[in-house]
């Protein structure tokens, strides 16, 4: 759309009882919201135009929900795209990371819809039975879980700091082209990139917690 966003924002229907100050401020904000949506679309389009990513050469192994040992290609389940979230739930953790938990709840609610188009799997270093026990506690019913075999996947994709022993969440998207699996995109924002005074947030941030709270006063 070529229209000036301020012109589009001026088309907003005023709410009864609005003051002039509220109307002007809300129109200015709407212009920014329109511009933001356009920027989100532009970034998504730029992401889709990424050249072919690196081929995944290492033989990463996982234990799926049937107890079978599988490779990364097996997690695609007939799709050509796999969205994988590595949650911070290693065998030494009593409970999963709270922020991973807040992200996975809404993801579970949308998993059936998402998996109509792409494969979706949650990975962790803990056994699948342990992950499923926590999922039942939270009322999650739609997510698929798998355990990483060994720590190669976590180490190579940034899910485990080998020096400090810390776990990190990882969001990664893979594409399957015949027998070849390639990394399409992986979240790359780190704590060092966070704005001053803020916890690090990935981009795009798929946690609805922040989206909702950012709407509030």
TIDREN-777429 format. One record per residue: x negated, y, z negated of N, C-alpha, C in turn; residue in one letter; residue number from 0. Coordinates in steps of 0.2 Angstrom, whole numbers, plus 5000, padded with zeros to 4 digits. Layout:
N
+------+------+------+-------+-------+-------+------+------+------+------+-----+
: n.px : n.py : n.pz : ca.px : ca.py : ca.pz : c.px : c.py : c.pz : code : pos :
+------+------+------+-------+-------+-------+------+------+------+------+-----+
:    X :    Y :    Z :     X :     Y :     Z :    X :    Y :    Z :    a : NUM :
...
+------+------+------+-------+-------+-------+------+------+------+------+-----+
//
This chain:
217
+------+------+------+-------+-------+-------+------+------+------+------+-----+
: n.px : n.py : n.pz : ca.px : ca.py : ca.pz : c.px : c.py : c.pz : code : pos :
+------+------+------+-------+-------+-------+------+------+------+------+-----+
: 4996 : 4994 : 5000 :  5000 :  5000 :  5000 : 4996 : 5006 : 5000 :    x :   0 :
: 4997 : 5011 : 5004 :  4993 :  5017 :  5005 : 4996 : 5023 : 5001 :    x :   1 :
: 5001 : 5022 : 4998 :  5004 :  5027 :  4994 : 5000 : 5029 : 4988 :    x :   2 :
: 4999 : 5035 : 4986 :  4996 :  5037 :  4980 : 4999 : 5034 : 4974 :    x :   3 :
: 4995 : 5032 : 4970 :  4999 :  5028 :  4964 : 5002 : 5033 : 4959 :    x :   4 :
: 5000 : 5039 : 4959 :  5004 :  5044 :  4955 : 5011 : 5046 : 4958 :    x :   5 :
: 5011 : 5045 : 4965 :  5018 :  5046 :  4968 : 5022 : 5040 : 4967 :    x :   6 :
: 5019 : 5034 : 4967 :  5023 :  5028 :  4965 : 5026 : 5028 : 4958 :    x :   7 :
: 5021 : 5031 : 4954 :  5023 :  5031 :  4947 : 5029 : 5036 : 4945 :    x :   8 :
: 5029 : 5041 : 4949 :  5034 :  5046 :  4948 : 5041 : 5043 : 4950 :    x :   9 :
: 5041 : 5037 : 4953 :  5048 :  5034 :  4954 : 5051 : 5030 : 4948 :    x :  10 :
: 5047 : 5030 : 4943 :  5050 :  5027 :  4937 : 5056 : 5030 : 4935 :    x :  11 :
: 5061 : 5025 : 4933 :  5067 :  5028 :  4930 : 5066 : 5030 : 4923 :    x :  12 :
: 5068 : 5036 : 4921 :  5067 :  5038 :  4914 : 5072 : 5034 : 4910 :    x :  13 :
: 5069 : 5033 : 4904 :  5073 :  5030 :  4899 : 5078 : 5035 : 4895 :    x :  14 :
: 5084 : 5034 : 4894 :  5088 :  5039 :  4890 : 5085 : 5042 : 4884 :    x :  15 :
: 5085 : 5048 : 4883 :  5082 :  5051 :  4877 : 5074 : 5053 : 4877 :    x :  16 :
: 5071 : 5051 : 4883 :  5064 :  5053 :  4883 : 5063 : 5060 : 4883 :    x :  17 :
: 5057 : 5062 : 4879 :  5055 :  5069 :  4879 : 5051 : 5070 : 4885 :    x :  18 :
: 5050 : 5076 : 4887 :  5046 :  5078 :  4892 : 5039 : 5076 : 4891 :    x :  19 :
: 5036 : 5076 : 4885 :  5029 :  5074 :  4884 : 5029 : 5066 : 4885 :    x :  20 :
: 5034 : 5062 : 4883 :  5034 :  5055 :  4883 : 5034 : 5053 : 4891 :    x :  21 :
: 5039 : 5057 : 4895 :  5040 :  5056 :  4902 : 5033 : 5057 : 4906 :    x :  22 :
: 5030 : 5062 : 4904 :  5024 :  5064 :  4908 : 5018 : 5059 : 4906 :    x :  23 :
: 5018 : 5057 : 4900 :  5012 :  5052 :  4898 : 5014 : 5045 : 4900 :    x :  24 :
: 5020 : 5043 : 4900 :  5022 :  5037 :  4903 : 5021 : 5036 : 4911 :    x :  25 :
: 5022 : 5042 : 4914 :  5021 :  5042 :  4921 : 5013 : 5041 : 4923 :    x :  26 :
: 5009 : 5045 : 4919 :  5002 :  5045 :  4920 : 5000 : 5038 : 4918 :    x :  27 :
: 5002 : 5034 : 4913 :  5000 :  5028 :  4911 : 5002 : 5023 : 4917 :    x :  28 :
: 5008 : 5024 : 4920 :  5011 :  5019 :  4925 : 5006 : 5020 : 4931 :    x :  29 :
: 5004 : 5026 : 4932 :  4999 :  5026 :  4938 : 4993 : 5022 : 4937 :    x :  30 :
: 4990 : 5022 : 4931 :  4985 :  5018 :  4929 : 4986 : 5011 : 4929 :    x :  31 :
: 4992 : 5009 : 4927 :  4994 :  5002 :  4928 : 4994 : 4999 : 4935 :    x :  32 :
: 4997 : 5004 : 4939 :  4997 :  5002 :  4946 : 4990 : 5001 : 4949 :    x :  33 :
: 4986 : 5006 : 4947 :  4979 :  5005 :  4950 : 4976 : 4999 : 4947 :    x :  34 :
: 4977 : 4998 : 4941 :  4974 :  4992 :  4938 : 4976 : 4985 : 4941 :    x :  35 :
: 4983 : 4985 : 4943 :  4985 :  4979 :  4946 : 4982 : 4978 : 4953 :    x :  36 :
: 4981 : 4984 : 4956 :  4977 :  4984 :  4963 : 4970 : 4981 : 4962 :    x :  37 :
: 4967 : 4984 : 4957 :  4960 :  4982 :  4955 : 4959 : 4974 : 4954 :    x :  38 :
: 4964 : 4972 : 4950 :  4964 :  4964 :  4948 : 4965 : 4960 : 4955 :    x :  39 :
: 4970 : 4963 : 4959 :  4971 :  4959 :  4966 : 4964 : 4959 : 4970 :    x :  40 :
: 4961 : 4965 : 4970 :  4955 :  4966 :  4974 : 4949 : 4961 : 4971 :    x :  41 :
: 4949 : 4961 : 4965 :  4943 :  4957 :  4962 : 4945 : 4949 : 4963 :    x :  42 :
: 4951 : 4947 : 4963 :  4953 :  4940 :  4964 : 4952 : 4939 : 4972 :    x :  43 :
: 4953 : 4943 : 4976 :  4951 :  4942 :  4983 : 4944 : 4942 : 4984 :    x :  44 :
: 4940 : 4946 : 4981 :  4933 :  4945 :  4981 : 4930 : 4939 : 4979 :    x :  45 :
: 4933 : 4936 : 4973 :  4932 :  4930 :  4971 : 4933 : 4924 : 4976 :    x :  46 :
: 4939 : 4925 : 4979 :  4941 :  4919 :  4984 : 4936 : 4919 : 4990 :    x :  47 :
: 4932 : 4925 : 4991 :  4928 :  4925 :  4997 : 4921 : 4924 : 4995 :    x :  48 :
: 4920 : 4921 : 4989 :  4913 :  4919 :  4987 : 4910 : 4914 : 4992 :    x :  49 :
: 4904 : 4914 : 4994 :  4901 :  4909 :  4999 : 4901 : 4902 : 4995 :    x :  50 :
: 4900 : 4896 : 4998 :  4900 :  4890 :  4995 : 4895 : 4890 : 4989 :    x :  51 :
: 4898 : 4888 : 4983 :  4894 :  4887 :  4977 : 4889 : 4882 : 4977 :    x :  52 :
: 4885 : 4881 : 4972 :  4880 :  4876 :  4972 : 4883 : 4869 : 4971 :    x :  53 :
: 4881 : 4864 : 4975 :  4883 :  4857 :  4974 : 4881 : 4854 : 4967 :    x :  54 :
: 4886 : 4851 : 4964 :  4884 :  4848 :  4958 : 4881 : 4841 : 4959 :    x :  55 :
: 4875 : 4841 : 4958 :  4871 :  4835 :  4960 : 4870 : 4830 : 4954 :    x :  56 :
: 4870 : 4833 : 4948 :  4869 :  4828 :  4942 : 4875 : 4824 : 4941 :    x :  57 :
: 4874 : 4818 : 4938 :  4879 :  4813 :  4937 : 4882 : 4814 : 4930 :    x :  58 :
: 4886 : 4819 : 4930 :  4890 :  4820 :  4923 : 4895 : 4815 : 4922 :    x :  59 :
: 4895 : 4813 : 4916 :  4900 :  4807 :  4914 : 4905 : 4810 : 4909 :    x :  60 :
: 4911 : 4807 : 4909 :  4916 :  4809 :  4904 : 4920 : 4803 : 4902 :    x :  61 :
: 4923 : 4803 : 4896 :  4928 :  4798 :  4894 : 4935 : 4801 : 4895 :    x :  62 :
: 4939 : 4798 : 4899 :  4946 :  4801 :  4900 : 4951 : 4799 : 4895 :    x :  63 :
: 4957 : 4801 : 4896 :  4963 :  4799 :  4891 : 4964 : 4791 : 4891 :    x :  64 :
: 4962 : 4788 : 4896 :  4963 :  4781 :  4896 : 4957 : 4777 : 4893 :    x :  65 :
: 4952 : 4781 : 4891 :  4947 :  4777 :  4888 : 4941 : 4775 : 4893 :    x :  66 :
: 4942 : 4777 : 4900 :  4938 :  4775 :  4905 : 4932 : 4780 : 4906 :    x :  67 :
: 4926 : 4778 : 4907 :  4921 :  4783 :  4909 : 4922 : 4785 : 4916 :    x :  68 :
: 4922 : 4791 : 4918 :  4923 :  4794 :  4924 : 4918 : 4799 : 4926 :    x :  69 :
: 4917 : 4801 : 4932 :  4913 :  4806 :  4934 : 4917 : 4812 : 4936 :    x :  70 :
: 4914 : 4818 : 4937 :  4917 :  4824 :  4938 : 4922 : 4824 : 4944 :    x :  71 :
: 4921 : 4820 : 4949 :  4925 :  4820 :  4955 : 4932 : 4816 : 4953 :    x :  72 :
: 4931 : 4812 : 4948 :  4937 :  4808 :  4946 : 4942 : 4813 : 4943 :    x :  73 :
: 4940 : 4819 : 4940 :  4945 :  4823 :  4936 : 4949 : 4827 : 4941 :    x :  74 :
: 4948 : 4827 : 4947 :  4952 :  4831 :  4952 : 4959 : 4828 : 4953 :    x :  75 :
: 4960 : 4822 : 4952 :  4967 :  4819 :  4952 : 4970 : 4820 : 4959 :    x :  76 :
: 4967 : 4820 : 4965 :  4970 :  4821 :  4971 : 4970 : 4828 : 4973 :    x :  77 :
: 4969 : 4833 : 4969 :  4968 :  4840 :  4971 : 4961 : 4841 : 4974 :    x :  78 :
: 4960 : 4847 : 4977 :  4954 :  4849 :  4980 : 4950 : 4854 : 4975 :    x :  79 :
: 4954 : 4856 : 4970 :  4952 :  4861 :  4965 : 4953 : 4859 : 4958 :    x :  80 :
: 4948 : 4860 : 4954 :  4948 :  4858 :  4947 : 4946 : 4864 : 4942 :    x :  81 :
: 4951 : 4865 : 4938 :  4950 :  4871 :  4933 : 4948 : 4867 : 4926 :    x :  82 :
: 4942 : 4868 : 4924 :  4940 :  4865 :  4918 : 4938 : 4870 : 4912 :    x :  83 :
: 4941 : 4868 : 4906 :  4939 :  4873 :  4900 : 4936 : 4868 : 4895 :    x :  84 :
: 4930 : 4870 : 4894 :  4926 :  4867 :  4888 : 4927 : 4871 : 4882 :    x :  85 :
: 4931 : 4867 : 4877 :  4932 :  4870 :  4871 : 4927 : 4869 : 4866 :    x :  86 :
: 4927 : 4873 : 4861 :  4922 :  4872 :  4855 : 4924 : 4868 : 4850 :    x :  87 :
: 4923 : 4861 : 4851 :  4926 :  4856 :  4847 : 4921 : 4850 : 4847 :    x :  88 :
: 4915 : 4851 : 4844 :  4910 :  4846 :  4844 : 4911 : 4841 : 4838 :    x :  89 :
: 4908 : 4836 : 4838 :  4909 :  4831 :  4833 : 4908 : 4833 : 4826 :    x :  90 :
: 4904 : 4838 : 4825 :  4902 :  4841 :  4819 : 4907 : 4846 : 4816 :    x :  91 :
: 4911 : 4848 : 4821 :  4916 :  4853 :  4819 : 4922 : 4850 : 4815 :    x :  92 :
: 4924 : 4852 : 4809 :  4930 :  4850 :  4806 : 4936 : 4851 : 4810 :    x :  93 :
: 4937 : 4857 : 4813 :  4942 :  4860 :  4817 : 4940 : 4863 : 4823 :    x :  94 :
: 4944 : 4863 : 4828 :  4942 :  4867 :  4834 : 4941 : 4874 : 4833 :    x :  95 :
: 4937 : 4878 : 4837 :  4937 :  4885 :  4837 : 4944 : 4888 : 4837 :    x :  96 :
: 4945 : 4893 : 4833 :  4952 :  4896 :  4833 : 4953 : 4900 : 4839 :    x :  97 :
: 4948 : 4903 : 4842 :  4950 :  4907 :  4848 : 4951 : 4902 : 4854 :    x :  98 :
: 4948 : 4896 : 4854 :  4949 :  4891 :  4859 : 4956 : 4889 : 4858 :    x :  99 :
: 4958 : 4888 : 4852 :  4965 :  4885 :  4850 : 4970 : 4890 : 4853 :    x : 100 :
: 4969 : 4897 : 4852 :  4974 :  4902 :  4854 : 4975 : 4902 : 4861 :    x : 101 :
: 4969 : 4900 : 4865 :  4970 :  4900 :  4872 : 4973 : 4894 : 4875 :    x : 102 :
: 4972 : 4889 : 4872 :  4975 :  4882 :  4874 : 4982 : 4881 : 4873 :    x : 103 :
: 4985 : 4885 : 4868 :  4992 :  4884 :  4867 : 4996 : 4886 : 4873 :    x : 104 :
: 4995 : 4893 : 4875 :  4999 :  4895 :  4881 : 4997 : 4891 : 4887 :    x : 105 :
: 4991 : 4889 : 4888 :  4989 :  4885 :  4894 : 4993 : 4879 : 4894 :    x : 106 :
: 4994 : 4875 : 4888 :  4998 :  4869 :  4888 : 5005 : 4870 : 4890 :    x : 107 :
: 5008 : 4876 : 4888 :  5015 :  4878 :  4890 : 5015 : 4878 : 4898 :    x : 108 :
: 5010 : 4881 : 4901 :  5010 :  4882 :  4908 : 5006 : 4876 : 4912 :    x : 109 :
: 5004 : 4871 : 4909 :  5000 :  4866 :  4912 : 5004 : 4862 : 4918 :    x : 110 :
: 5010 : 4860 : 4917 :  5014 :  4857 :  4922 : 5014 : 4861 : 4928 :    x : 111 :
: 5015 : 4867 : 4927 :  5016 :  4872 :  4933 : 5009 : 4872 : 4937 :    x : 112 :
: 5004 : 4873 : 4933 :  4997 :  4874 :  4936 : 4995 : 4868 : 4939 :    x : 113 :
: 4997 : 4862 : 4937 :  4994 :  4856 :  4940 : 4998 : 4854 : 4946 :    x : 114 :
: 5003 : 4858 : 4948 :  5006 :  4857 :  4954 : 5002 : 4859 : 4960 :    x : 115 :
: 4997 : 4864 : 4958 :  4993 :  4866 :  4963 : 4985 : 4864 : 4962 :    x : 116 :
: 4983 : 4864 : 4956 :  4976 :  4862 :  4955 : 4976 : 4857 : 4949 :    x : 117 :
: 4970 : 4854 : 4948 :  4969 :  4849 :  4943 : 4967 : 4854 : 4937 :    x : 118 :
: 4968 : 4852 : 4931 :  4967 :  4855 :  4925 : 4965 : 4850 : 4919 :    x : 119 :
: 4959 : 4852 : 4916 :  4956 :  4847 :  4911 : 4953 : 4851 : 4906 :    x : 120 :
: 4954 : 4849 : 4899 :  4951 :  4852 :  4894 : 4945 : 4847 : 4892 :    x : 121 :
: 4939 : 4850 : 4891 :  4933 :  4846 :  4889 : 4931 : 4847 : 4882 :    x : 122 :
: 4928 : 4843 : 4879 :  4925 :  4844 :  4872 : 4920 : 4838 : 4871 :    x : 123 :
: 4915 : 4840 : 4866 :  4910 :  4835 :  4864 : 4913 : 4830 : 4859 :    x : 124 :
: 4919 : 4831 : 4857 :  4923 :  4826 :  4852 : 4926 : 4821 : 4856 :    x : 125 :
: 4927 : 4815 : 4853 :  4931 :  4810 :  4856 : 4938 : 4812 : 4858 :    x : 126 :
: 4941 : 4809 : 4864 :  4947 :  4811 :  4866 : 4953 : 4810 : 4860 :    x : 127 :
: 4952 : 4804 : 4857 :  4957 :  4803 :  4851 : 4957 : 4809 : 4846 :    x : 128 :
: 4951 : 4812 : 4845 :  4951 :  4817 :  4840 : 4954 : 4823 : 4843 :    x : 129 :
: 4953 : 4825 : 4850 :  4956 :  4830 :  4853 : 4964 : 4829 : 4853 :    x : 130 :
: 4966 : 4823 : 4855 :  4973 :  4822 :  4855 : 4977 : 4823 : 4848 :    x : 131 :
: 4973 : 4821 : 4843 :  4976 :  4821 :  4836 : 4978 : 4829 : 4835 :    x : 132 :
: 4973 : 4833 : 4837 :  4974 :  4840 :  4836 : 4979 : 4843 : 4840 :    x : 133 :
: 4980 : 4841 : 4846 :  4985 :  4843 :  4851 : 4992 : 4841 : 4848 :    x : 134 :
: 4992 : 4835 : 4845 :  4999 :  4833 :  4842 : 5001 : 4838 : 4837 :    x : 135 :
: 4996 : 4839 : 4833 :  4997 :  4844 :  4827 : 4999 : 4851 : 4829 :    x : 136 :
: 4997 : 4853 : 4835 :  4999 :  4860 :  4838 : 5005 : 4859 : 4842 :    x : 137 :
: 5007 : 4853 : 4843 :  5013 :  4852 :  4848 : 5012 : 4853 : 4855 :    x : 138 :
: 5006 : 4852 : 4857 :  5004 :  4852 :  4864 : 5005 : 4845 : 4867 :    x : 139 :
: 5008 : 4846 : 4873 :  5011 :  4839 :  4876 : 5008 : 4839 : 4884 :    x : 140 :
: 5006 : 4844 : 4887 :  5005 :  4844 :  4894 : 4997 : 4844 : 4896 :    x : 141 :
: 4993 : 4846 : 4892 :  4986 :  4846 :  4893 : 4983 : 4839 : 4894 :    x : 142 :
: 4978 : 4839 : 4899 :  4974 :  4833 :  4899 : 4967 : 4834 : 4896 :    x : 143 :
: 4964 : 4829 : 4892 :  4958 :  4830 :  4889 : 4953 : 4825 : 4891 :    x : 144 :
: 4947 : 4827 : 4890 :  4941 :  4822 :  4892 : 4935 : 4824 : 4887 :    x : 145 :
: 4932 : 4819 : 4885 :  4926 :  4820 :  4881 : 4919 : 4820 : 4886 :    x : 146 :
: 4915 : 4824 : 4885 :  4909 :  4824 :  4888 : 4904 : 4818 : 4886 :    x : 147 :
: 4901 : 4815 : 4890 :  4897 :  4809 :  4888 : 4890 : 4812 : 4888 :    x : 148 :
: 4887 : 4813 : 4882 :  4880 :  4816 :  4881 : 4881 : 4824 : 4881 :    x : 149 :
: 4876 : 4827 : 4881 :  4877 :  4835 :  4881 : 4874 : 4838 : 4887 :    x : 150 :
: 4873 : 4834 : 4892 :  4870 :  4837 :  4899 : 4875 : 4843 : 4901 :    x : 151 :
: 4882 : 4841 : 4902 :  4887 :  4846 :  4904 : 4887 : 4852 : 4900 :    x : 152 :
: 4887 : 4851 : 4894 :  4888 :  4857 :  4889 : 4881 : 4861 : 4890 :    x : 153 :
: 4875 : 4858 : 4890 :  4869 :  4862 :  4890 : 4869 : 4865 : 4897 :    x : 154 :
: 4870 : 4862 : 4903 :  4869 :  4865 :  4909 : 4874 : 4870 : 4911 :    x : 155 :
: 4880 : 4870 : 4908 :  4885 :  4875 :  4909 : 4886 : 4880 : 4904 :    x : 156 :
: 4882 : 4880 : 4899 :  4882 :  4886 :  4894 : 4886 : 4884 : 4888 :    x : 157 :
: 4889 : 4878 : 4887 :  4893 :  4877 :  4882 : 4890 : 4875 : 4875 :    x : 158 :
: 4883 : 4874 : 4876 :  4879 :  4872 :  4870 : 4872 : 4876 : 4870 :    x : 159 :
: 4871 : 4880 : 4865 :  4864 :  4883 :  4864 : 4859 : 4878 : 4861 :    x : 160 :
: 4854 : 4876 : 4865 :  4850 :  4870 :  4862 : 4845 : 4873 : 4856 :    x : 161 :
: 4844 : 4879 : 4856 :  4840 :  4882 :  4850 : 4844 : 4882 : 4844 :    x : 162 :
: 4850 : 4885 : 4844 :  4854 :  4887 :  4838 : 4859 : 4881 : 4837 :    x : 163 :
: 4860 : 4877 : 4842 :  4865 :  4872 :  4841 : 4872 : 4875 : 4841 :    x : 164 :
: 4873 : 4881 : 4843 :  4880 :  4884 :  4844 : 4884 : 4882 : 4850 :    x : 165 :
: 4890 : 4881 : 4849 :  4894 :  4880 :  4855 : 4897 : 4886 : 4858 :    x : 166 :
: 4898 : 4886 : 4864 :  4902 :  4892 :  4868 : 4907 : 4889 : 4872 :    x : 167 :
: 4913 : 4893 : 4873 :  4918 :  4891 :  4877 : 4916 : 4892 : 4885 :    x : 168 :
: 4918 : 4888 : 4889 :  4916 :  4888 :  4896 : 4922 : 4887 : 4900 :    x : 169 :
: 4923 : 4892 : 4905 :  4929 :  4891 :  4910 : 4926 : 4891 : 4917 :    x : 170 :
: 4927 : 4885 : 4920 :  4923 :  4884 :  4926 : 4928 : 4881 : 4931 :    x : 171 :
: 4927 : 4883 : 4938 :  4932 :  4880 :  4943 : 4927 : 4877 : 4948 :    x : 172 :
: 4929 : 4871 : 4950 :  4926 :  4867 :  4955 : 4930 : 4866 : 4961 :    x : 173 :
: 4926 : 4865 : 4967 :  4930 :  4863 :  4973 : 4927 : 4856 : 4975 :    x : 174 :
: 4931 : 4852 : 4978 :  4929 :  4846 :  4981 : 4929 : 4846 : 4989 :    x : 175 :
: 4924 : 4845 : 4992 :  4924 :  4845 :  4999 : 4921 : 4838 : 5001 :    x : 176 :
: 4926 : 4833 : 5003 :  4924 :  4827 :  5004 : 4921 : 4823 : 4998 :    x : 177 :
: 4915 : 4821 : 4999 :  4911 :  4818 :  4993 : 4907 : 4823 : 4989 :    x : 178 :
: 4907 : 4829 : 4991 :  4903 :  4834 :  4988 : 4908 : 4838 : 4983 :    x : 179 :
: 4905 : 4839 : 4977 :  4909 :  4843 :  4972 : 4904 : 4850 : 4971 :    x : 180 :
: 4907 : 4855 : 4972 :  4903 :  4862 :  4971 : 4906 : 4866 : 4966 :    x : 181 :
: 4902 : 4870 : 4962 :  4904 :  4875 :  4958 : 4907 : 4881 : 4962 :    x : 182 :
: 4913 : 4882 : 4961 :  4916 :  4888 :  4964 : 4915 : 4894 : 4960 :    x : 183 :
: 4917 : 4894 : 4954 :  4916 :  4900 :  4950 : 4915 : 4898 : 4942 :    x : 184 :
: 4911 : 4901 : 4939 :  4911 :  4900 :  4931 : 4911 : 4907 : 4928 :    x : 185 :
: 4914 : 4908 : 4922 :  4914 :  4914 :  4918 : 4907 : 4915 : 4916 :    x : 186 :
: 4905 : 4921 : 4917 :  4898 :  4923 :  4916 : 4897 : 4929 : 4911 :    x : 187 :
: 4902 : 4931 : 4908 :  4901 :  4937 :  4904 : 4899 : 4934 : 4897 :    x : 188 :
: 4894 : 4937 : 4894 :  4892 :  4935 :  4887 : 4893 : 4940 : 4882 :    x : 189 :
: 4891 : 4938 : 4876 :  4891 :  4943 :  4870 : 4887 : 4949 : 4871 :    x : 190 :
: 4882 : 4949 : 4875 :  4878 :  4955 :  4876 : 4881 : 4960 : 4881 :    x : 191 :
: 4886 : 4957 : 4885 :  4890 :  4961 :  4889 : 4896 : 4964 : 4886 :    x : 192 :
: 4898 : 4963 : 4880 :  4904 :  4965 :  4877 : 4903 : 4973 : 4875 :    x : 193 :
: 4909 : 4976 : 4876 :  4909 :  4983 :  4874 : 4907 : 4984 : 4866 :    x : 194 :
: 4904 : 4990 : 4865 :  4902 :  4991 :  4858 : 4908 : 4990 : 4853 :    x : 195 :
: 4907 : 4986 : 4848 :  4913 :  4986 :  4843 : 4918 : 4981 : 4845 :    x : 196 :
: 4917 : 4977 : 4850 :  4922 :  4972 :  4852 : 4919 : 4965 : 4853 :    x : 197 :
: 4923 : 4960 : 4851 :  4921 :  4953 :  4853 : 4921 : 4952 : 4860 :    x : 198 :
: 4916 : 4948 : 4862 :  4916 :  4947 :  4870 : 4922 : 4944 : 4872 :    x : 199 :
: 4925 : 4946 : 4878 :  4930 :  4943 :  4881 : 4929 : 4942 : 4888 :    x : 200 :
: 4930 : 4936 : 4891 :  4929 :  4934 :  4898 : 4933 : 4938 : 4903 :    x : 201 :
: 4931 : 4938 : 4909 :  4935 :  4942 :  4914 : 4935 : 4937 : 4920 :    x : 202 :
: 4941 : 4935 : 4922 :  4947 :  4937 :  4919 : 4948 : 4933 : 4913 :    x : 203 :
: 4952 : 4936 : 4908 :  4953 :  4933 :  4902 : 4960 : 4930 : 4902 :    x : 204 :
: 4960 : 4923 : 4901 :  4966 :  4920 :  4902 : 4970 : 4919 : 4896 :    x : 205 :
: 4968 : 4922 : 4890 :  4971 :  4921 :  4884 : 4977 : 4926 : 4883 :    x : 206 :
: 4983 : 4924 : 4883 :  4988 :  4928 :  4882 : 4989 : 4932 : 4876 :    x : 207 :
: 4985 : 4930 : 4871 :  4985 :  4933 :  4864 : 4983 : 4941 : 4865 :    x : 208 :
: 4978 : 4942 : 4869 :  4975 :  4949 :  4870 : 4980 : 4953 : 4875 :    x : 209 :
: 4983 : 4949 : 4880 :  4988 :  4953 :  4884 : 4994 : 4955 : 4881 :    x : 210 :
: 4996 : 4951 : 4876 :  5002 :  4954 :  4872 : 5000 : 4959 : 4867 :    x : 211 :
: 4995 : 4958 : 4863 :  4993 :  4963 :  4858 : 4991 : 4969 : 4861 :    x : 212 :
: 4988 : 4969 : 4868 :  4986 :  4976 :  4871 : 4992 : 4980 : 4873 :    x : 213 :
: 4998 : 4977 : 4873 :  5004 :  4980 :  4874 : 5007 : 4984 : 4868 :    x : 214 :
: 5004 : 4983 : 4862 :  5007 :  4985 :  4856 : 5004 : 4991 : 4853 :    x : 215 :
: 5007 : 4995 : 4849 :  5004 :  5002 :  4847 : 4999 : 5000 : 4841 :    x : 216 :
+------+------+------+-------+-------+-------+------+------+------+------+-----+
//
